[in-house]
């Protein structure tokens, strides 16, 4: 049985007091309202990781980071390593988000290094993949996403690959209010799963959780999560409101 996962990505939002209030709301709502077995993760900005982690201790909400550097340590001013993140209690880390790829020019090769270190430090990496509207219009979206998996993940051993969570995020649907149709989401999730099967076999492919990311909200989550190959969501804007985020979790 694949794990059902809903991860909130706060991106670069909230000040300290707001972050603590939101995390507290989510923790309390999840503990009192969520009766399904969905894994819940909050991926918060670096400065809030330790205090939010302390607040979440003993709850069913896990702590995640939004990025990690590809090197263990060194003269990389302003960067944060996987080891640092682990030492403050994070257990999940988002890698390869489209915003990191676009604004910071992260490459598939660089992300392979990040994946290696994240696994070495015991993280569950949430690896993001997805295409632009132009790539979809050119009908190269499936081959493009497959190449992201090939170059960043398919060097892993079977045992390490099974530690990965994949998040499909159509770039044209992130923060735009446009959501992929259930047919579009299911098609790509199925293509990803089949591509994993071609490399690691159907047994491994059937175990990997594949999340949808891209304007997922309470009013469309139930339909998206009903797709056979959609195992949850990587939630952006809606994770900044506790009510919306928890309602998405309850959509399963």
C-alpha positions in Angstrom: 0.0 0.0 0.0 1.5 3.3 -1.1 1.8 6.1 1.5 -0.6 8.9 1.1 1.3 12.2 1.7 0.2 15.9 1.8 3.2 18.3 2.2 2.8 22.0 2.7 5.4 24.2 1.0 5.3 27.7 2.7 8.0 29.0 0.2 9.3 32.5 1.4 6.3 33.5 3.4 5.4 34.4 7.1 7.4 36.0 9.8 8.3 34.2 13.0 5.1 34.9 15.0 2.9 34.0 12.0 4.8 30.8 11.3 4.4 29.6 14.9 0.7 30.4 14.9 0.1 28.6 11.6 2.1 25.6 12.6 0.2 25.4 15.9 -3.1 25.7 14.1 -2.2 22.9 11.6 -0.9 20.6 14.4 -4.1 21.0 16.5 -6.4 20.6 13.5 -4.6 17.5 12.2 -4.6 15.9 15.6 -8.3 16.5 16.2 -9.8 16.3 12.7 -7.8 14.0 10.5 -8.9 10.4 10.9 -7.2 9.0 7.7 -3.6 7.7 7.7 -2.2 10.5 5.5 1.3 11.6 6.3 1.4 15.3 6.8 4.6 17.4 6.3 5.2 21.1 6.8 8.2 22.4 4.7 9.0 25.7 6.3 11.6 28.4 5.7 15.1 27.7 7.2 14.8 30.2 10.1 11.7 28.5 11.4 12.8 24.9 11.2 14.0 24.4 14.8 11.2 26.2 16.6 8.5 24.7 14.4 10.0 21.3 14.8 9.9 21.7 18.6 6.3 22.7 18.4 5.4 19.7 16.2 7.1 17.2 18.5 4.7 14.4 19.6 2.2 15.3 16.9 1.6 13.4 13.6 2.9 16.3 11.5 6.5 15.9 10.2 9.0 18.7 9.6 10.5 19.4 6.1 12.9 21.8 4.6 12.5 23.5 1.2 16.1 22.9 -0.2 19.5 21.7 0.7 23.0 22.3 -0.7 24.8 19.6 -2.7 28.0 19.7 -0.6 28.5 18.5 2.9 30.2 21.7 4.2 32.5 24.5 3.1 32.8 28.0 1.9 29.3 28.4 0.5 28.1 31.6 2.2 24.3 31.7 2.7 23.8 28.0 1.9 22.4 25.2 4.2 23.6 21.6 4.2 21.6 18.4 4.6 23.6 17.7 7.8 22.5 21.0 9.3 18.9 20.4 8.4 19.0 17.0 10.0 20.5 18.4 13.2 17.5 20.7 13.7 15.0 17.9 13.3 13.9 18.0 9.6 13.1 14.6 8.1 11.8 15.6 4.7 13.4 17.9 2.1 12.0 19.3 -1.2 14.6 19.1 -4.0 14.3 20.4 -7.5 11.3 22.6 -7.2 10.6 24.4 -10.4 11.3 27.7 -8.7 14.8 26.5 -7.7 15.4 25.3 -11.3 14.2 28.6 -12.9 15.5 31.2 -10.5 18.7 29.5 -9.3 19.4 27.5 -12.4 19.6 24.2 -10.6 20.5 21.4 -13.0 19.6 17.7 -13.1 23.2 16.8 -12.4 23.3 19.1 -9.4 20.1 17.6 -8.1 21.5 14.1 -8.3 24.2 15.3 -5.9 21.6 16.8 -3.6 19.6 13.6 -3.7 22.6 11.5 -2.7 23.4 13.7 0.3 19.8 13.8 1.4 19.6 10.1 1.4 23.0 9.8 3.1 21.6 11.9 6.0 18.4 9.9 6.3 16.0 12.3 4.7 12.9 11.4 2.6 13.5 13.6 -0.4 10.5 15.1 -2.2 11.9 15.3 -5.8 10.0 17.7 -8.0 9.7 17.3 -11.8 7.5 19.0 -14.3 7.2 20.8 -17.6 6.5 24.3 -18.9 3.4 25.2 -20.9 5.6 25.6 -24.0 6.9 22.0 -23.6 3.4 20.7 -23.2 2.3 22.5 -26.3 5.2 21.0 -28.2 4.1 17.6 -27.0 7.5 16.9 -25.4 6.2 17.1 -21.8 6.4 13.4 -21.1 9.9 12.9 -22.5 11.1 16.0 -20.7 9.8 14.7 -17.3 11.3 11.3 -18.0 14.7 12.9 -18.6 14.5 14.7 -15.2 14.1 11.3 -13.6 16.8 9.7 -15.7 19.4 12.3 -14.9 18.7 13.0 -11.2 17.3 9.7 -9.8 18.0 6.7 -11.9 21.6 6.3 -10.7 20.3 5.2 -7.3 20.3 1.7 -6.1 16.8 0.1 -5.7 17.0 0.4 -1.9 17.8 4.1 -2.1 15.3 4.8 -4.8 12.5 3.4 -2.6 13.2 6.2 -0.2 12.2 8.9 -2.7 8.8 10.7 -3.0 8.2 12.2 -6.4 6.1 15.4 -6.9 4.8 16.2 -10.3 4.3 19.9 -10.7 3.2 21.2 -14.1 5.0 24.6 -14.1 2.1 26.2 -15.9 -0.2 25.4 -12.9 2.0 26.7 -10.0 0.6 29.8 -8.4 -1.5 30.5 -11.5 -4.8 29.3 -10.3 -4.8 26.9 -13.3 -4.9 23.2 -12.3 -4.1 20.3 -14.4 -7.3 18.3 -15.2 -7.6 15.0 -13.5 -6.9 13.4 -16.9 -3.7 15.4 -17.3 -2.6 14.6 -13.8 -3.3 10.9 -14.0 -1.7 10.6 -17.4 1.6 12.1 -16.2 1.6 10.2 -12.9 1.0 7.0 -14.8 3.8 7.8 -17.2 6.2 8.5 -14.3 5.2 5.2 -12.6 5.7 3.2 -15.8 9.1 4.9 -16.4 10.1 3.9 -12.9 9.0 0.4 -13.6 11.1 0.3 -16.8 14.2 0.9 -14.6 13.4 -0.7 -11.2 10.5 -3.1 -12.0 6.8 -2.9 -11.3 7.1 -3.9 -7.6 9.2 -0.8 -6.8 7.2 1.5 -9.0 4.0 0.4 -7.2 5.5 1.5 -3.9 6.6 5.0 -4.9 4.3 7.8 -3.7 3.8 10.4 -6.5 2.3 13.7 -5.4 0.6 16.4 -7.5 1.7 20.0 -7.1 0.1 22.9 -8.9 -2.8 25.0 -7.6 -4.3 22.1 -5.5 -7.1 23.5 -3.3 -9.8 22.1 -1.1 -12.3 22.3 -3.9 -10.3 20.2 -6.4 -8.2 17.9 -4.0 -10.8 15.2 -3.7 -11.1 14.7 -7.5 -7.3 14.8 -8.0 -6.6 12.4 -5.1 -9.2 10.0 -6.5 -6.9 9.4 -9.5 -5.3 5.9 -9.2 -1.7 7.2 -9.5 -2.0 10.4 -7.5 -0.9 9.7 -3.9 -1.3 13.2 -2.4 -0.1 16.7 -2.9 2.7 19.2 -2.6 0.7 22.2 -1.6 1.9 25.8 -2.0 -0.5 28.7 -1.5 -3.3 26.7 0.2 -0.8 25.5 2.8 -0.6 29.1 4.2 -4.1 28.8 5.5 -4.6 26.1 8.1 -8.3 25.5 7.3 -7.6 25.0 3.6 -4.5 22.8 4.2 -6.3 20.5 6.6 -9.4 20.3 4.4 -7.0 19.1 1.6 -5.6 16.4 3.9 -9.2 15.3 4.7 -9.9 14.9 1.0 -8.6 11.4 1.1 
